Amino acid sequence: MQEFDLEALKDFDGKNGKPVYIVHEGNVYDVSASKLWKSGVHMRRHNAGADLTTDFQAAPHGTEVLARYPQVGVLKQTQPISRKMPEKLACLLQRFPFLNRHPHPMTVHFPIVFMMATTVFTLLYLATGVKSLETTALHCLAAGILFTPVVILTGLFTWWHNYLAKPIKPVVVKLWMSLTLWVVAMVVFTWRIATPDVLDSLRTSSLIYLALALSLVPIVAVIGWFGAKLTFPIERQ
């Protein structure tokens, strides 16, 4: 049985007529015969020539599909990364496998919606003058502030558990931008509580406040973009 290392495996990426090899739990499979691996990309998100053990945890199918394809080798053993999981956490993950992959994707939508809604209702208030819309913006902002730390924590757990806390660029960018989002939201919230009429008449301070409220949308957009790159990697031509 041939041994592959991850660097050598990259050459079997299905490009330019090359075979399509993937790894699961140390075993190397040739999936070239699968129509779903045409050109070395599966479902526009999984690339051949890589270890897909973690990806299988989130797949809609089980590992039984690998039985259809020949095993052509094994992955060369490397020095394992030392990472001792607390016993209680390990028991929790064993009892609820859902927690292995999904807490972050499930919670991340809440601050996205609430932060963007803050900007939308603020603009609606400026356009209509209906004070209740501005109050709704404040309530949405409070909810966004509440959920953002939860999302950061679930994101850090996913990063540690599924990506071994490797300094992946999208993860690093998402982390710093999420902290920035929370700080900006806290500033806007505190300002609005201290000065309830901050938007009742446009002045310099009002414009600064409005700029901060509007900035929530592009910050969320950047976080969402890099999150999407993790879930659906952009194919390099």
N, C-alpha and C positions, 0 to 999 in steps of 0.2 A: 504494500500500500504506500503510495507516494506521499511524502511529507511536503507541506507548503508553509511558507511564512506569509504574513499579511502583505509584505512588500511584493513578493513574487506573485501572489494571488491577484494583485491589481491588473496583471497582464491578461487575465482571463475575464475581460469585461464585456465580451460580446460585440465589441466594435471591430469594424473592418474584417468581418468573418471569423473572428476569434471565438473560441468556446465560451460558454456562459457558466462560470463556476460561482457557487455561493457556499457559505459556511454556516452550519448550525451545530452548536455544542461541540465544536472541535472536529466535526466531520465535513468533508468537502464533497459537494454534489455537483454533477454536471446536469444543468437544466436547459441545455441548448435546445432540446426537442420541444420545449414548452412554447406555445404561441404567446403566452402571457409574459415571456421574457425576451420578446423580440428586441433586438438591438441592445440587449443587456440592461434594460430598464423595466421594472415591474410596477404596474399601476402608477406610472409617472412619479414614483417617489423612492423606490428601492433600487439601488445600483448593484450590478453584479461585481464580482471580484472583491467582495467584502464579507465581514462576519455579520450575519443578520440574526444572531441568536436573540438579541434584545428585541428586534423588530417583530419576531414571531409572537411575542407576548401580546402584541396589540393587533395581530392579524385576525381576520374574521374566520379563518380556518385553522385547523390543528396541524401538527407536524406530520400527520399521516400522508400529506400530499408528497412528502419527500420520498416516500416508498416507491413512487412511480419513476424515479430517476436514479441512475447509477451513482454509487459513491466511488469517487476516483482517488480519494486520499484523505489525509487527516491534517489538521492544523498543527504545525510545530509548536510544542509546548514552550511557553515563555515564563519568565519569573512572575508568579501571580502577584497581583496588587493586594497588599495587606489592608483589609477593611473589615473589621469585626463589627457585626451588627448587634446592637443590644438584644438580649434574649426576648424581652417583651415585644419589641418591634418585629422581630422575626416571627414570633407566634401570631402577631396581628396580621402580618402580610400573608402568612400561610392560611389563616382562617378566612381572610377577605382578599383573594387574589386581585380583585378590582383595584386595590390600593397600589398595586405595583406600577401602574401606568396612568391611571385616570384622574387622580385628585386635582392635578394642575389644569389639564384641559377642561375639567368640569367647572372649576371655580373661576378661571381666567375671564370668562364672559361677563361676570358681574361688574367689575370695575370698568371694563371697556364700555359697557352700556351706560352706567351711571355717570362716568366722567364726560362722555360725549353728550349725554342728555343735559348735563349742566350747561354746556355751551349752547346747545340748541334752545333751551328754555330761557336762557339769558338773552339771546338774540330775539326770541319771540317777545319778550318783555319790552325790549328797546323798540321793536317794531309796532307794538300794540298799546303799550303803556298799562297793560293789565298787571297789577302788582302780584296777583296770585301766581302768575307764571314765574316771576322772579323768586318767589318763595319756594316754588317747586324746584327751581334750579338749586336752591340752597339745600333742600332735602335730598336731591340726587347727589349733590356733592358730598354730603355727610355719609351717604351709603357707599359712595366710591371710596372715601377715606377709610371706612370700616372694613371693606373687603380687600383693599390693596395689600395690607400686611399679610392677610390669609393667603393671597395668591403668591406673594413673594416667598412665604414659607413653603408652600406646596411646590413652588418652582425650585427652590433650593433642595428639597427632598428628592424631586425627580432628577435633578442634576447629579446629586450624590448617588442615588440608587441606580439610575439607568445609564448615566454617562460617566460614572466613576469620578465625578467632580473635575473632569478635564477642562482646561481653560478654552472651551469652544467659543469662538467669536460671537455667534448669535446669542449664546447664553450670557456672556459677559455684558454685551450691549443691553440685552433685556433687563438684566439685574440693575445696572446703573440708571437706565431710563425709568425703570419702575420706582426706584428710590427718588429720582427727580420728580416724577409724577406725584408721588405722595407728598413731597415737600411743597411743591407748587400748590397742590390742592389744600394743604393745611394752611398755607399763607392766605389763599383766597377765602377759605372758610373763616379763619380768625378775623380777617379784615371785615368780612361781611357781618359777622356777629358784633364786632366793635362799632361798625358804622353802617347801620341798616339802610340808610338813605344814600349809600355810596354811588348808586346809579340813577338817583332821582334827577340829578342835573349834571350835565357833562362838564367836567373840569379836569385839570391835569391828573389829579389823584384818581378820578373815575376812569380816565383813559388807561392808566397804568393797571388798575384793577381789571378792566375789560380785556386788556392784552393778556394778562395772566390767565383769565378765564378762557379766552380763545385758544391759548397755547396748549390747553389740555388735549385738544383734538389731534394736533400733529405729534405730540408726545405719544399718545395712544397708538397712532398710526405707525410710528417707528417701531414700537414694541410689538405690535401685531405683525408687521412685515418680517421682523427677524424671527418671530415665533413661527410664522408660516414657512420660513426657509428651513426650519428644523423639521417640520412635519412634511412639507412638500419641497424637497431640495430642487433648486433650479438646475436643469440640465445644462452642462457646459458643451458648447458646440465645438 
